[in-house]
Amino acid sequence: MKIYTKFGDSGETALFGGMRLPKDAPRIEAIGTVDELNAYIGYAQTLIDDADLSELMTRIQNHLFSVGADLATPSTHAKAAEFRISEDFTTEMETAIDALSEELPPLTNFILPGGCTAGAILHIARVVCRRSERCVVCLTREEDVNPEIIRSLNRLSDLLFVLARAVNFRANAPEPIWES
C-alpha cells in the first residue's frame, strides 16, 4: 500500500465519511493542531525515563488520537456518537494533576518555561495545547463540536504544566523564576 493518495493535491482533505474540506478550514486547523500537540508529547516522552510519566504520556497520546477522530467525524455522520470522547479522560487527568502536584513544591512565583529539555518541550506542548483549544473554540462558532473536547484540552494544558514541573523536579532541574 502506498502512503500517498494524491487526493489532497488540490488543497482539500476528507473527514470521516468522505466530506471534503479545504485544508485551511477551521476544522482541519483544529485537527492539525491537535496532531502537532501529540507530536510534541511524543518528542518529550523520548527524553523521559520515569515509567509512570511515560505511561501517562502514552495515555494522553491515545486520548489525543480520539480527540482527532471526534473532530474528524461530522455530527451528521451516522456513526458520530461512536467517536465522541467522554468526560472519563478529563477526570483521569484531574486525578493525575492532583497526584503529581502532591510531590511538587508549592508555587510561590510565576515560572518561565524551561528547566531540563523534556520539561521545556512539555511547556511547548502546553502552549500548543492552548492553541488547539483556541482553534476548537473558534470552530464552535461555525459548527457543532463535542463540548467535552474543549474541557479536555483545557485540563490537558493544566496537566502538561504539572508534568513539566514534575519532570524538572525529578531531574533536579531548577524552574526559571519570572523576574518582573
trRosetta pair geometry for C-beta under 8 A, 3 or more apart (Angstrom, degrees):
i j d omega theta_ij theta_ji phi_ij phi_ji
2 5 7.5 151 97 -74 102 49
5 8 7.2 80 70 0 98 85
6 9 5.0 -12 -168 -19 68 124
7 12 7.8 -77 150 87 78 85
7 13 7.6 92 113 -124 100 50
7 14 6.8 -24 140 -15 139 113
8 11 7.4 81 178 -68 66 8
8 12 6.6 -143 -131 76 56 45
8 13 5.2 13 -107 -87 107 80
8 23 6.8 73 -161 -72 106 125
11 22 6.0 -6 138 -145 95 79
11 23 5.5 -113 -175 9 60 109
11 24 7.9 -21 180 -3 102 93
12 20 4.7 36 162 175 130 110
12 21 6.4 161 -154 82 85 27
12 22 5.7 -61 -101 -98 72 38
12 23 6.5 -149 -110 -35 19 77
13 20 7.0 165 84 -148 23 71
13 21 6.3 -27 63 63 72 77
13 23 5.4 83 -10 -92 108 80
13 28 6.0 117 52 -118 125 133
14 18 5.6 -37 -159 -142 124 32
14 19 6.7 134 -155 71 69 39
14 20 5.3 -42 -93 -93 69 68
14 21 7.7 135 -110 17 22 74
15 18 7.4 -24 67 53 66 17
15 19 4.6 -9 44 64 111 95
15 20 7.7 -157 8 -81 76 21
15 21 6.4 54 -32 -5 102 115
15 27 7.2 -14 -85 130 124 140
15 72 5.1 179 -149 -173 76 67
15 73 6.9 157 169 -91 105 24
15 74 5.8 78 127 -30 152 94
16 69 7.1 49 -42 -159 145 71
16 72 4.9 92 -14 128 97 95
16 73 4.5 -22 55 -92 132 74
16 74 7.6 -160 65 7 81 70
16 77 6.4 18 102 -108 97 167
16 79 8.0 -89 140 74 126 109
16 83 7.1 136 56 -54 166 168
17 73 7.1 98 -13 -138 113 67
17 74 6.5 -84 44 29 143 104
17 77 4.6 -136 -57 -113 150 118
19 74 5.9 38 20 -22 152 140
21 25 4.2 -64 166 10 118 156
21 27 6.2 -29 158 61 175 116
21 28 5.7 -173 102 -38 124 117
22 25 4.9 128 63 -41 77 91
22 28 7.3 -131 97 17 51 146
23 28 5.5 -138 -158 139 39 158
24 28 6.8 -55 -54 73 3 124
24 29 6.8 33 -163 -58 47 103
25 28 4.7 85 58 10 84 104
25 29 7.0 -148 92 -8 41 87
26 29 5.4 -52 -144 35 33 115
26 30 6.4 35 157 -20 66 102
26 135 6.9 173 -168 -172 78 80
26 138 5.6 -135 -149 116 127 105
26 139 4.6 170 139 -94 115 78
26 142 6.0 117 48 36 149 142
26 143 7.7 174 83 11 119 116
27 30 5.8 -52 -152 34 31 111
27 31 6.5 30 151 -16 64 105
27 71 6.4 167 -167 173 84 94
27 72 7.9 127 160 -99 110 44
27 139 5.7 102 -83 -133 59 128
27 143 6.5 -4 -69 38 114 156
28 31 5.6 -50 -145 38 35 112
28 32 6.1 35 155 -19 66 108
29 32 5.8 -57 -145 40 27 111
29 33 6.2 26 158 -19 64 108
29 135 5.2 -145 119 -149 98 126
29 139 7.9 -172 65 -65 96 108
30 33 5.9 -57 -145 35 28 108
30 34 6.5 28 155 -17 63 105
30 71 5.5 -146 109 -153 115 145
30 132 6.6 95 -155 -160 64 73
30 135 4.0 173 -95 130 72 113
30 136 5.0 102 -140 -76 130 64
30 138 7.7 -166 -68 61 108 96
30 139 5.1 -32 -38 -35 145 143
31 34 5.9 -58 -153 36 30 110
31 35 6.4 32 149 -20 64 107
31 68 5.4 86 -148 -143 84 83
31 71 4.9 -175 -81 107 86 132
31 72 5.8 74 -109 -66 139 90
32 35 5.4 -53 -149 36 34 115
32 36 6.4 39 151 -22 66 101
33 36 5.4 -44 -147 32 37 115
33 37 6.5 44 150 -21 63 101
33 128 6.7 -170 -175 -179 85 85
33 131 5.6 -129 -162 114 135 98
33 132 4.0 179 121 -96 111 81
33 135 5.0 143 28 3 150 157
34 37 5.5 -49 -151 33 34 117
34 38 6.5 39 149 -22 63 102
34 64 5.6 179 174 -169 96 97
34 67 5.4 -143 -157 105 147 118
34 68 5.2 -173 101 -75 133 86
34 71 6.8 158 9 9 150 151
34 132 5.0 109 -72 -149 63 140
34 153 7.9 -93 -102 -97 98 121
35 38 5.5 -50 -151 32 34 115
35 39 6.6 36 150 -21 64 102
35 64 7.9 149 -91 150 34 115
35 68 6.3 71 -65 -100 83 138
36 39 5.7 -54 -153 32 33 113
36 40 6.7 32 151 -17 65 102
36 128 5.6 -129 113 -167 105 134
36 132 7.6 -173 58 -68 97 113
37 40 5.9 -56 -153 35 33 109
37 41 6.5 31 152 -17 66 105
37 64 6.3 -150 94 -138 108 145
37 125 6.0 93 -156 -156 72 79
37 128 4.6 178 -91 119 78 114
37 129 5.3 96 -132 -78 134 66
37 132 5.4 -50 -32 -27 138 146
38 41 5.8 -55 -151 36 32 111
38 42 6.4 35 150 -19 65 106
38 61 5.5 98 -152 -137 93 78
38 64 4.4 -177 -82 108 105 146
38 65 7.0 85 -116 -57 152 69
38 68 7.8 -39 -29 -36 143 130
39 42 5.5 -52 -149 37 33 114
39 43 6.4 38 151 -22 65 103
40 43 5.4 -49 -147 33 35 115
40 44 6.4 35 154 -18 66 103
40 121 6.2 -172 -175 175 88 91
40 124 5.6 -137 -155 105 139 103
40 125 4.0 -180 114 -87 123 86
40 128 5.7 136 9 29 151 152
41 44 5.8 -52 -148 37 33 111
41 45 6.3 38 151 -26 64 106
41 57 5.6 -178 173 -163 102 100
41 60 5.8 -125 -168 104 156 123
41 61 5.6 -168 101 -76 129 90
41 64 7.3 155 27 -7 147 152
41 122 7.8 58 -112 -113 63 71
41 125 5.2 96 -67 -131 70 147
41 160 7.8 -98 -95 -109 101 113
42 45 5.5 -53 -147 31 31 116
42 46 7.0 38 154 -27 61 96
42 57 7.9 153 -86 155 38 115
42 61 6.2 79 -67 -105 87 138
43 46 6.0 -50 -162 20 34 111
43 47 7.6 16 148 -7 60 106
43 121 5.7 -127 106 -172 106 144
44 47 6.0 -71 -166 39 40 106
44 48 6.5 32 147 -24 74 115
44 57 7.0 -143 90 -135 102 148
44 118 5.1 101 -161 -155 80 75
44 121 4.1 -176 -85 103 92 120
44 122 5.0 96 -135 -63 157 76
44 125 6.2 -66 -17 -25 140 137
44 167 7.8 -86 179 -82 113 168
45 48 5.6 -63 -144 33 39 112
45 54 5.8 103 -156 -132 95 75
45 57 4.5 -179 -90 118 115 149
45 58 7.3 106 -137 -58 153 68
45 61 7.7 -45 -28 -40 152 133
47 116 7.9 -179 147 135 128 109
47 117 5.6 -117 -162 97 160 107
47 118 3.9 -163 100 -76 120 103
47 121 7.0 117 29 25 141 142
48 53 5.3 -98 168 101 141 122
48 54 5.4 180 101 -72 110 86
48 57 7.1 118 52 -4 149 151
48 118 5.2 123 -65 -150 85 154
48 167 6.2 -78 -107 -121 112 117
49 54 7.6 -43 179 -42 10 127
50 53 4.2 54 89 19 114 110
50 54 6.3 170 86 -15 57 88
50 167 7.7 -147 18 -110 131 72
50 170 6.1 -1 -57 148 141 166
51 54 5.6 -58 -141 40 29 113
51 55 6.1 30 160 -20 66 107
52 55 5.9 -53 -146 35 28 109
52 56 6.5 30 153 -18 62 106
53 56 5.6 -53 -149 37 34 113
53 57 6.3 34 153 -19 66 106
53 163 6.7 127 -148 -148 108 97
53 166 6.7 179 -97 112 128 126
53 167 6.7 124 -163 -81 163 88
53 170 7.9 -136 -27 17 146 159
54 57 5.7 -55 -149 36 31 111
54 58 6.6 35 151 -22 64 102
55 58 5.6 -49 -151 31 34 114
55 59 6.7 35 150 -17 63 101
56 59 5.7 -54 -154 35 35 111
56 60 6.4 38 147 -21 66 103
56 96 5.9 124 -140 -138 133 143
56 163 7.5 -162 106 -106 133 121
57 60 5.3 -46 -146 33 38 116
57 61 6.4 41 153 -21 65 101
57 163 7.6 110 -77 -152 96 149
58 61 5.7 -51 -149 34 33 112
58 62 6.5 32 153 -16 64 103
59 62 5.8 -53 -148 37 33 110
59 63 6.3 36 151 -21 65 106
59 89 7.7 -178 157 -136 102 109
59 92 7.4 -98 148 134 141 143
60 63 5.5 -56 -150 36 31 114
60 64 6.4 32 152 -21 66 104
60 93 7.9 82 -99 -97 94 106
60 156 6.8 122 -146 -137 111 111
60 159 7.4 -171 -100 112 130 140
61 64 5.7 -51 -148 33 32 111
61 65 6.8 37 151 -20 62 98
62 65 5.6 -48 -156 29 36 113
62 66 6.8 37 146 -17 64 102
63 66 5.4 -55 -156 36 38 114
63 67 6.5 42 145 -22 68 100
63 85 7.4 72 -164 -130 83 136
63 89 4.8 141 -122 -163 134 162
63 152 7.3 -152 162 -176 122 130
63 156 8.0 -173 103 -91 134 128
64 67 5.2 -43 -146 32 40 116
64 68 6.5 45 152 -20 64 99
65 68 5.6 -51 -152 35 34 114
65 69 6.5 35 149 -19 65 103
66 69 5.5 -49 -146 35 35 112
66 70 6.3 41 151 -22 65 102
66 83 7.7 -178 -163 -168 71 68
66 85 5.3 107 133 -86 113 106
66 89 7.8 143 66 -13 142 154
67 70 5.6 -52 -150 34 32 115
67 71 6.4 29 152 -15 65 106
67 85 6.0 -13 -86 -32 62 147
67 149 5.8 117 -146 -131 97 96
67 152 6.5 -159 -93 101 122 143
67 153 7.4 105 -143 -63 153 95
68 71 5.7 -56 -146 40 32 109
68 72 6.0 24 156 -15 66 113
69 72 5.7 -61 -140 43 30 108
69 73 6.2 22 160 -19 65 113
69 83 4.8 -127 137 -157 101 113
70 73 6.2 -68 -148 35 25 105
70 83 5.2 176 -92 140 52 89
70 84 5.6 84 -126 -118 108 37
70 85 5.2 -65 -55 -12 150 90
70 146 5.4 -60 176 21 127 141
70 149 6.1 -171 104 -76 139 118
71 136 7.4 -98 -101 -108 122 101
71 139 7.9 22 -142 130 105 172
71 145 7.2 7 -113 -136 74 103
71 149 6.8 99 -65 -123 93 156
72 83 7.8 -91 67 166 79 152
73 77 5.2 -95 -175 40 84 147
73 79 7.2 -86 -156 93 133 81
73 80 5.2 160 142 -122 112 67
73 83 4.2 100 11 69 159 152
73 84 8.0 -110 77 -57 131 62
74 77 5.0 118 66 -25 77 96
74 80 6.8 -78 95 -95 45 119
74 143 8.0 -85 -133 -173 83 130
75 80 5.3 83 -142 -154 34 160
75 143 7.7 172 3 169 114 93
75 144 4.2 -17 -14 88 155 131
76 80 7.1 114 48 -47 17 140
77 80 4.5 130 66 -58 86 87
79 82 4.7 -29 175 22 89 124
79 83 6.8 73 127 -14 88 101
80 83 6.3 -76 -161 42 38 100
80 84 6.8 49 150 -43 73 100
81 84 5.7 -41 -150 7 39 118
84 146 5.0 160 -142 -101 94 143
84 148 7.3 93 174 39 91 129
85 89 6.8 -52 -173 26 116 121
85 146 6.4 134 42 122 78 152
85 148 5.3 -148 91 106 91 126
85 149 6.5 109 43 -78 124 69
85 152 6.3 -5 115 -45 146 159
86 89 7.6 117 74 6 67 79
86 148 6.4 -93 -155 -154 17 169
87 90 4.9 -60 -161 43 63 119
87 91 5.9 66 142 -25 85 100
87 148 5.8 -122 -70 -130 65 121
87 151 7.1 -18 -115 100 86 144
88 91 5.9 -61 -157 35 28 110
88 92 6.5 27 149 -18 65 107
89 92 5.1 -48 -146 37 42 116
89 93 6.3 47 152 -23 68 98
89 152 6.3 40 87 -131 106 115
90 93 5.7 -51 -151 32 31 112
90 94 6.7 35 149 -20 62 102
90 148 6.8 -127 -27 -166 135 92
90 151 5.4 4 -116 127 152 106
90 152 5.0 -106 -75 -96 98 69
90 155 5.1 120 -147 24 82 158
91 94 5.6 -50 -152 31 35 114
91 95 6.7 36 150 -18 64 102
92 95 5.7 -53 -153 34 35 113
92 96 6.5 34 150 -18 66 105
93 96 5.5 -54 -148 38 36 112
93 97 6.3 41 152 -24 67 102
93 152 7.6 124 4 -149 147 66
93 155 4.7 115 97 139 139 119
93 156 6.2 -84 -134 -82 158 57
93 158 7.6 110 149 72 115 99
93 159 4.7 -85 -166 -58 105 142
94 97 5.6 -48 -147 32 32 114
94 98 6.5 31 154 -17 63 105
94 155 6.4 -62 -60 -152 78 131
95 98 5.9 -56 -151 37 30 111
95 99 6.3 27 154 -17 65 109
96 99 5.8 -56 -143 39 31 109
96 100 6.1 24 161 -13 67 109
96 159 6.0 40 91 -133 117 117
96 162 7.8 151 125 91 83 136
97 100 6.2 -61 -143 42 24 103
97 101 6.0 28 158 -25 63 113
97 155 7.6 -115 -31 -173 139 88
97 158 5.8 5 -110 127 144 108
97 159 5.3 -102 -72 -95 96 72
97 162 5.1 140 -135 11 73 162
98 101 5.8 -57 -144 33 25 114
98 102 6.9 33 156 -29 59 101
99 102 6.1 -52 -162 20 31 114
99 103 7.8 17 151 -9 59 101
100 103 6.2 -62 -163 34 41 104
100 104 6.7 33 147 -21 71 113
100 162 4.8 115 95 151 130 117
100 163 6.8 -43 -166 -81 169 51
100 165 7.7 122 146 76 114 100
100 166 4.8 -65 -166 -68 116 141
101 104 5.7 -65 -150 34 38 112
101 162 5.8 -61 -67 -137 81 129
103 166 6.8 63 78 -123 117 98
103 169 7.0 149 123 112 96 150
104 162 7.3 -135 -14 -154 153 82
104 165 5.3 32 -126 135 147 122
104 166 6.3 -91 -68 -83 113 68
104 169 5.6 -135 -114 -54 81 160
105 169 7.4 172 6 -115 85 125
107 110 8.0 43 179 -92 117 29
107 111 7.1 -103 -134 -17 107 108
109 177 4.7 16 112 -147 150 105
109 178 6.4 -173 160 42 101 79
110 177 7.4 106 78 -164 54 61
110 178 4.0 -14 89 24 103 135
111 114 7.9 -131 163 40 95 89
111 165 7.6 116 54 -96 162 100
111 175 4.4 -28 -143 157 137 120
111 176 6.3 115 -169 74 77 55
111 177 6.1 -55 -110 -103 63 45
111 178 6.6 -150 -106 -18 9 87
112 175 7.7 156 48 168 60 75
112 176 4.0 -44 55 96 109 113
112 177 7.1 8 1 76 92 5
112 178 5.5 133 -52 -71 87 74
113 120 6.1 92 157 -137 88 67
113 123 3.4 154 -140 152 107 155
113 124 7.3 106 -176 -50 144 58
113 126 7.9 -160 -106 50 117 123
113 127 7.8 -40 -77 -27 152 121
113 164 7.5 -50 -136 178 75 156
113 176 7.8 -10 69 49 25 117
114 119 6.9 21 122 107 30 110
114 120 5.3 7 -131 -92 33 99
114 123 7.1 -11 -20 9 31 158
114 175 7.1 132 73 -151 88 51
114 176 4.4 37 51 2 140 121
115 119 3.5 -28 81 89 126 149
115 120 6.1 -169 54 -47 70 75
115 164 6.9 146 33 170 140 88
115 167 7.2 124 115 96 141 90
115 168 3.4 -63 -160 -109 153 122
115 171 7.2 112 162 67 107 124
115 173 4.1 100 -173 119 83 123
115 174 7.0 -157 -115 84 75 33
115 175 5.6 -20 -73 -98 108 58
115 176 7.2 -131 -51 -7 60 80
116 119 4.8 93 53 10 72 107
116 120 7.0 -139 94 -7 35 89
116 167 6.5 -119 58 137 116 97
116 168 5.7 177 12 -108 90 65
116 171 4.4 -19 -28 104 152 159
116 173 3.9 -149 -37 -44 87 161
117 120 5.8 -57 -148 36 30 110
117 121 6.4 27 156 -17 65 106
118 121 5.8 -55 -147 37 32 110
118 122 6.4 34 153 -20 64 104
118 167 4.9 -119 107 174 111 144
118 171 7.3 146 46 -39 113 150
119 122 5.7 -54 -150 35 31 112
119 123 6.7 34 150 -20 63 101
119 164 4.6 96 -159 -166 72 75
119 165 7.5 93 -141 -67 114 18
119 167 4.5 -172 -76 90 81 111
119 168 4.0 57 -98 -59 157 93
119 171 7.1 -130 -29 34 118 135
119 173 6.1 -160 9 81 146 141
119 175 7.9 -121 165 -100 149 80
120 123 5.6 -51 -154 32 35 113
120 124 6.8 39 146 -19 64 99
120 164 7.7 105 -57 -148 16 114
121 124 5.3 -46 -153 32 40 115
121 125 6.5 45 146 -20 66 99
122 125 5.2 -44 -147 34 39 116
122 126 6.5 49 148 -27 63 98
122 160 5.5 -172 178 -173 88 84
122 163 5.2 -135 -163 102 146 103
122 164 3.8 -171 95 -81 120 87
122 167 6.2 139 -1 19 148 144
123 126 5.3 -43 -150 27 36 118
123 127 6.9 30 154 -13 64 99
123 160 7.6 147 -96 144 28 102
123 161 7.6 59 -109 -111 69 58
123 164 4.9 83 -55 -124 75 158
124 127 6.1 -58 -153 38 34 103
124 128 6.4 32 150 -16 67 107
125 128 5.6 -57 -146 41 33 111
125 129 6.1 42 151 -27 66 103
125 160 5.2 -140 101 -150 103 140
126 129 5.5 -51 -151 31 30 116
126 130 6.7 31 150 -18 62 100
126 157 5.2 94 -158 -153 77 74
126 160 3.9 -177 -82 107 84 124
126 161 5.4 87 -120 -63 147 70
126 164 6.7 -60 -29 -23 131 136
127 130 5.4 -44 -149 32 40 114
127 131 6.6 43 149 -19 64 100
128 131 5.4 -50 -150 36 37 114
128 132 6.4 39 150 -21 66 101
129 132 5.6 -51 -147 35 33 111
129 133 6.5 38 150 -21 63 102
129 153 5.9 179 -179 -168 87 85
129 156 5.3 -140 -155 107 140 106
129 157 4.3 -180 106 -83 126 83
129 160 5.8 163 0 6 151 151
130 133 5.5 -50 -151 33 34 115
130 134 6.6 35 150 -19 64 102
130 157 5.2 76 -63 -113 78 147
131 134 5.6 -51 -150 35 36 112
131 135 6.5 40 149 -22 66 102
132 135 5.4 -48 -149 33 36 115
132 136 6.5 35 152 -18 66 103
132 153 5.7 -138 99 -142 101 139
133 136 5.8 -55 -150 37 32 109
133 137 6.4 34 151 -19 65 105
133 150 6.3 91 -151 -142 86 67
133 153 4.1 177 -84 121 91 129
133 154 5.9 101 -126 -67 144 65
133 157 6.8 -55 -23 -31 140 131
134 137 5.6 -51 -145 36 33 113
134 138 6.3 38 153 -21 65 104
135 138 5.7 -54 -151 35 30 114
135 139 6.4 34 149 -22 64 106
136 139 5.4 -50 -149 34 35 116
136 140 6.7 43 151 -28 64 98
136 145 6.1 167 -171 165 89 158
136 149 5.4 -142 -159 121 151 119
136 150 5.6 -167 111 -82 127 78
136 153 6.4 149 22 10 146 155
137 140 5.7 -47 -155 23 34 115
137 141 7.7 41 148 -24 58 94
137 150 6.2 86 -74 -115 79 123
138 141 6.1 -49 -170 17 39 114
138 142 7.8 10 146 2 64 105
139 142 6.1 -75 -162 45 43 99
139 143 5.8 -40 170 47 83 102
139 145 5.5 86 109 -55 110 144
140 143 7.2 -88 -116 66 26 58
140 144 7.9 26 -135 -139 66 20
140 145 4.8 -92 -88 32 80 122
140 147 7.8 65 -115 -96 138 71
140 150 7.4 -14 -41 -54 143 132
145 149 6.0 -75 160 39 105 135
145 150 7.6 89 115 -33 122 99
146 149 5.0 99 81 -18 91 100
147 150 5.8 -45 -166 29 56 110
147 151 6.7 52 142 -13 75 104
148 151 5.4 -55 -149 43 44 113
148 152 5.8 48 152 -25 73 108
149 152 5.7 -57 -146 38 27 113
149 153 6.3 23 158 -14 64 107
150 153 6.0 -56 -145 39 29 105
150 154 6.2 32 155 -21 63 109
151 154 5.7 -58 -148 36 28 114
151 155 6.3 23 157 -14 65 108
152 155 6.0 -58 -148 40 28 106
152 156 6.1 31 153 -24 64 109
153 156 5.4 -50 -141 35 33 116
153 157 6.7 38 157 -24 64 97
154 157 6.2 -51 -157 26 29 108
154 158 7.2 27 146 -13 60 103
155 158 5.5 -54 -159 35 41 113
155 159 6.3 40 146 -20 71 105
156 159 5.3 -52 -145 38 37 113
156 160 6.2 39 155 -22 68 102
157 160 5.7 -50 -145 35 32 112
157 161 6.6 39 152 -22 62 101
158 161 5.7 -53 -155 31 33 114
158 162 6.6 24 152 -11 66 106
159 162 5.7 -58 -148 42 34 107
159 163 6.0 38 151 -23 68 107
160 163 5.3 -48 -139 37 33 116
160 164 6.3 40 156 -23 63 100
161 164 5.9 -53 -153 31 28 111
161 165 6.7 25 150 -15 62 106
162 165 5.5 -53 -150 38 36 113
162 166 6.2 37 151 -21 67 106
163 166 5.5 -54 -143 38 32 111
163 167 6.2 33 157 -20 66 104
164 167 5.9 -52 -146 35 28 110
164 168 6.4 26 155 -14 62 108
165 168 5.8 -60 -149 41 29 110
165 169 6.1 31 153 -22 66 109
165 175 6.7 -3 -123 -82 77 139
166 169 5.6 -52 -142 36 30 113
166 170 6.2 25 160 -14 65 108
167 170 6.1 -57 -144 40 27 106
167 171 6.1 14 158 -8 63 115
167 173 7.9 -8 122 38 72 125
168 171 5.9 -67 -143 47 27 103
168 173 4.4 -96 -152 73 76 101
168 174 7.5 -43 173 101 115 7
168 175 5.6 90 130 -72 155 84
169 172 7.6 25 179 -75 30 33
169 173 7.9 -73 -44 47 18 70
